[in-house]
Amino acid sequence: MSSRERLRGELAAAVSGAGTALRAADALCHACVQLLDVDGAAISLVHEGATRGTFGSSNALSRRLDAYQFTFGEGPCLDAVQQGRPVLADDLTAAAERRWPAFTASAVDAGVRAVFALPVVVATESIGALDLFRHRSGPLPGETMSGGLQAADLAALPLLDLIAQLGVRAEAGIVEGAEEDPWSELESLERVEIYQATGFLIAQLGPTATSPSEALVRLRARAFSTGQTAAEVAQEVLEHRLRIDPDGSWHHDGDHPAHRNADGDEPGRGGDS
Amino acid sequence: MTQEREGEVTRSFVSLATALALGADIVELLTRLTTDCAHLLDVASAGLVLGDQRGVLHVMAASSDHARELELFQIQRLEGPCQDCYRSGAPVSAPDLSGSGRWPRFARAAERHGFSSVHAVPMRLRTRTLGALGLFGTRPGRLNAEDLNLAQALADVASVALVQHDTGVDSPSVSLQLQTALNARVVVEQAKGLLAYSGRTSPQAAFQLLRSYAGEHQQQLSTVAGWVVHGDLPARVVLEHASARPERDDEGGSGGEGGPAAARG
């Protein structure tokens, strides 16, 4: 097994064994400190509306620093979420570092010299960030960066659980933090039919009222509650057999003649359907 | 090479190079490239898969949007010629899938969808493999050397298009650019779904609408897709633009009503 695969496995184990979403976020931060060359880690959720804040951390200092960004309304994590790309500050004491004066002053007081904020992206939307802290200045080694990016990928799962609990009306039967294999669950959400079905749900819920990540949260919650895979739910949606109402309730309807054959695949071809 | 084909090949490369130089949208560019592959080479279908920072393959573009063909690319996360090609960085050829026990799941899916041969060439950036270009035929048989060379040349164009500001093979920026391209693809798929549902049409037709709208308004495809999924550009505007101009992405702007700036306000 390569060291990269071992790292993937160890990061995934942190998320899968945790029990609840909050514990999974904490465990992932602890794993970052143990496995990567960083001194602290924190995960924050920056979702539309009021649901934002620090949800996981490796220790009290990381939690406090991460939370400062919300107090001050500035910081690498917020920038990373807004820009949808990593925001790296490898020397907070440098004279040229003027991006977040209040946050930087607090971080330097606490002995932190470098912060690396990696966005957590779901359905192309940044829903939060993983912040990595170091007591010494200097860029992150390539391997640490690559491990950090993987951890930021995994952080999507506890954050999706949190959004389901906090933001959206909780659908029945969401199994919190129950991912048996977090990597394969993430991969199961990365399919063309899921992306297109997300678009269907946005149309049904109203594009001004729903974000892509919220639509994905609902699709995933539906899969949990019915015991289907996300791809199966997506297929029902695309075939106009299942739709969601703006109030969040799901309906089966096979009787929408206008929608028949709308997927463009001629019936009869392709054999098994 | 016949003179006619030579002309087509030249036109394809010139058009790709022009689009690249003008900063065309990556989803648009790579979709065009796969369509050119299917047209120029002796294959029925072509598609590009791209590896992310985890080494997982994603469908980036395909010559046809039919679900049955997309499935062939998606299944290759587990096994298949594109997967092997991506892992090894070398071309993979399976001229007759019926006798091949190499990828049982993939071969079953391919046969179910009427494909009997498959070829994959790597998308390379110096020592690093970014993804693979997969070519599917409905008849058994090898690609001749000329077609293979052409396929590799088209795959190379795709690699250049993906990593335009290369600052070194191992730099995180290569991964970031790949991720940006993959995100662009996702948002385009979401917009296709939204438009298909709102306009009671197929995702394929919705894609053409989106392309022609972006073309006419001289916007990047993924930018327009982002407006649509975030509610900044009403689906109605894109769909109605279509009823005026049924299909095809003619160039030249109509200007006037329905511009994104007006619609966003």
Chai-1 contact restraints between the chains, C-beta under 6 A:
chainA,res_idxA,chainB,res_idxB,connection_type,confidence,min_distance_angstrom,max_distance_angstrom,comment,restraint_id
A,T124,B,N183,contact,1.0,0.0,6.0,A-B,restraint_1
A,T124,B,V186,contact,1.0,0.0,6.0,A-B,restraint_2
A,T124,B,V187,contact,1.0,0.0,6.0,A-B,restraint_3
A,M145,B,P172,contact,1.0,0.0,6.0,A-B,restraint_4
A,L149,B,Q53,contact,1.0,0.0,6.0,A-B,restraint_5
A,E187,B,V56,contact,1.0,0.0,6.0,A-B,restraint_6
A,R191,B,Q74,contact,1.0,0.0,6.0,A-B,restraint_7
A,V192,B,V59,contact,1.0,0.0,6.0,A-B,restraint_8
A,V192,B,L70,contact,1.0,0.0,6.0,A-B,restraint_9
A,V192,B,E189,contact,1.0,0.0,6.0,A-B,restraint_10
A,Y195,B,V186,contact,1.0,0.0,6.0,A-B,restraint_11
A,Y195,B,E189,contact,1.0,0.0,6.0,A-B,restraint_12
A,Y195,B,Q190,contact,1.0,0.0,6.0,A-B,restraint_13
A,Q196,B,E189,contact,1.0,0.0,6.0,A-B,restraint_14
A,Q196,B,K192,contact,1.0,0.0,6.0,A-B,restraint_15
A,Q196,B,G193,contact,1.0,0.0,6.0,A-B,restraint_16
A,Q196,B,P203,contact,1.0,0.0,6.0,A-B,restraint_17
A,T198,B,Q190,contact,1.0,0.0,6.0,A-B,restraint_18
A,G199,B,Q190,contact,1.0,0.0,6.0,A-B,restraint_19
A,G199,B,G193,contact,1.0,0.0,6.0,A-B,restraint_20
A,G199,B,L194,contact,1.0,0.0,6.0,A-B,restraint_21
A,F200,B,G193,contact,1.0,0.0,6.0,A-B,restraint_22
A,F200,B,Y197,contact,1.0,0.0,6.0,A-B,restraint_23
A,I202,B,L194,contact,1.0,0.0,6.0,A-B,restraint_24
A,I202,B,V229,contact,1.0,0.0,6.0,A-B,restraint_25
A,A203,B,L194,contact,1.0,0.0,6.0,A-B,restraint_26
A,A203,B,Y197,contact,1.0,0.0,6.0,A-B,restraint_27
A,A203,B,S198,contact,1.0,0.0,6.0,A-B,restraint_28
A,P207,B,G231,contact,1.0,0.0,6.0,A-B,restraint_29
A,T208,B,G231,contact,1.0,0.0,6.0,A-B,restraint_30
A,P212,B,Q190,contact,1.0,0.0,6.0,A-B,restraint_31
A,P212,B,V229,contact,1.0,0.0,6.0,A-B,restraint_32
A,A258,B,R200,contact,1.0,0.0,6.0,A-B,restraint_33
A,A262,B,S202,contact,1.0,0.0,6.0,A-B,restraint_34
A,D263,B,S202,contact,1.0,0.0,6.0,A-B,restraint_35
A,G264,B,S202,contact,1.0,0.0,6.0,A-B,restraint_36
A,G264,B,Q204,contact,1.0,0.0,6.0,A-B,restraint_37
A,G270,B,R68,contact,1.0,0.0,6.0,A-B,restraint_38
A,G271,B,R112,contact,1.0,0.0,6.0,A-B,restraint_39
